[in-house]
């Protein structure tokens, strides 16, 4: 019978049903199933407003487009319904969801509170290289405006805010914010704010970055609050221009007046 090689330690077998040790191990969707592919494509089209609220979603057409049965299509649609991105109307069909007005004030309130944390952390822990990276993202936003590329502008805007969180060591907070602001992002794209307003967004970012570099917490937090408050002002107008894009489940003006920033 051969003897174990010298110098090698025999590994002790792991007991059956023993709890895991070491780094966390989590199961998740692979992102490669047909249902995942359909879900991701539809979700992107909804969030970028390629598909506007109220657009009919044909499961039959989607199945034919992807060359599959309706089963993975239904799975994708169900997941989108759980995310409140599609509405299923009995005897009428499945439609891209309208934006619930009630979701907007709360989303802005949560975002403002969380971004105050990331701004303070970035001032305390951020490195010069972090601020240089944020400055480069502002320049990317300016380039996007010069080209009239709204999608690139939105991407660079998100990257700027994500960069603030990362500079403070709180990238996970930005992940939470992205989950909260889904309907706000849809509104922003639907509103198609004019280029003058989008240009002012860049100036707001520059003011914020300047305060962060100076270590002025009060000015930086105030600049972020003012920046996000502009979204509130725009919303109150746009919901009356395109009422069919919204679920009018609250009085938006009343909800904003109740928010802490109105005090």
WOKAMO-V741077 format. One line per field, one symbol per residue. ss: DSSP state (@ for helix, = for strand, . for the rest). phi: phi as a letter, one per 40 degrees, with the letter a starting at -180 (. if undefined). burial: # if it has 16 or more other C-alpha atoms within 10 Angstrom, else .. Layout:
# WOKAMO-V741077
ss=???
phi=???
burial=???
This chain:
# WOKAMO-V741077
ss=.................................@@@@@@@@@@@@@@........==.@@@@@@@@...@@@@@@@@@@@@@...====...====..==@@@@@@@@@@@@@@@@@@@@@@@@@..@@@@@@@@@@@@@@@@@@@@..@@@@@@@@@@@@@@@@@@...@@@@@@@@@@.@@@@@@@@@@...@@@@@@@@@@@@@@@@@@@@..@@@@@@@@@@@@@@@@@@@@@@@@@.@@@==....@@@@@@@.@@@.
phi=.ccdccgcccccccccgcccbgdcbbcaccgbcdccccdcccccccccgdbcdgccbcccccccccgbcccccccccccccccgbbbbcdgbhbbcccccdcccccccccccccccccccccccbcbdcccccccccccccccccdcgccccccccccccccccccccgbdccccccccccdccccddcccfdcccccccdcccccccccccccgcccccccccccdccccccccdcccccbcccbcccacccccccccdccc
burial=.................................#######.##..####.####.##.#..##......#.##########..#####.....######.#########.##.##########..#...##.###.##.###.##....#.###.##.##########.##.##..##.############......#..##.##########...#.###.###.##...#..#..##.....##.....#...#.......
